[in-house]
Amino acid sequence: MTKAKGTTGAAKAKQNVLEAAPMDGEKREATLARLALGPGPRHATVGNSYAASLFSDNHPMDITASTGVIGDAMEKARQGDKAFASNILAAQAVALDTMFTELARRSAVNMGQYLDASERYMRLALKAQANCRATLEALGKLHQPREQTVKHVHVNEGGQAIVADQINQHAGGRENGKSNEQSLATGPAGESPAMLGADPQGNGVPIPGGEGPEAVPDARWHKSRRA
């Protein structure tokens, strides 16, 4: 029986070499700094460390290929493509829900004899459940972003009007929507009643349609009457 030959040391070393061309007029030091501090190569290195266990030693992860995958995802995100983020959130929600059911099952198994272990498993299960719910909420907001509409209101000359309406659409309806309407309008005399104000001479404010001031009863009179 012939065994599959493993990857040689030289081939493994080549897998960890990032192939990248410098930009026009860019020095070698600047190229290394751009690659080392950029999000693509850094996250590709971390991703390879965790994803390497998915394959055998005969198929090591290539840093250049992984950087290209992450670069493609970042480019799609810049263009407004939500498919990659949606797929990740959906997959994470499924994984978290799977963790919840397994941890809850282990909690139930230890319920009768090992109460402490049962409680620990249940705490972990509830954490997975909460993270699953948060992931699903993030997925819903990704496809139903908040919208803001502005209403136009006609006012008289010299008037001011500010009307704003925010709509947060969830499940086809309006939830958490808040309408903040404020309208300040003034116009020429005769089109709207004038506001009452203080007289600069110190006189009282006139009361339209009144019959004159009434006499204020004496406070002592009221006191003697109550007595």
Residue pairs with C-beta under 8 A, 6 or more apart in sequence:
4 58
5 58
6 57
6 58
7 15
7 57
7 58
7 60
12 60
15 60
15 61
15 62
15 63
16 63
17 63
17 64
18 35
18 41
18 63
18 64
18 67
19 64
20 31
20 35
20 64
20 67
22 28
22 30
22 31
23 31
23 34
26 34
35 41
36 42
39 70
39 74
40 67
40 70
40 71
40 74
41 63
41 67
43 70
44 63
44 66
44 67
44 69
44 70
45 63
47 61
47 66
47 70
48 61
48 63
48 66
51 61
52 60
52 61
55 61
73 84
76 83
76 84
77 84
77 85
82 142
82 143
85 142
86 139
86 142
86 143
89 135
89 136
89 138
89 139
89 142
90 139
92 135
93 132
93 135
93 136
93 139
96 128
96 129
96 131
96 132
96 135
97 128
97 129
97 132
99 124
99 125
99 128
100 125
100 126
100 128
100 129
100 132
103 121
103 122
103 124
103 125
103 128
104 121
104 122
104 125
106 121
107 118
107 119
107 121
107 122
107 125
108 118
109 118
110 117
110 118
110 121
111 118
140 170
144 169
144 170
146 166
146 167
146 168
146 169
147 166
147 167
147 168
147 169
148 164
148 165
148 166
148 167
149 165
149 166
149 167
150 163
150 164
150 165
151 163
151 165
153 161
153 163
153 183
155 161
155 183
155 185
156 185
156 186
156 187
156 188
156 191
156 192
157 187
157 188
158 186
158 187
159 184
159 185
159 186
159 187
160 184
160 185
161 183
161 184
161 185
162 182
162 183
162 184
163 181
163 182
163 183
164 179
164 180
164 181
165 177
165 179
165 180
165 181
166 177
166 178
166 179
166 180
167 174
167 177
168 174
168 175
168 176
168 177
169 175
170 176
185 192
186 192
196 205
196 206
197 205
198 205
199 205
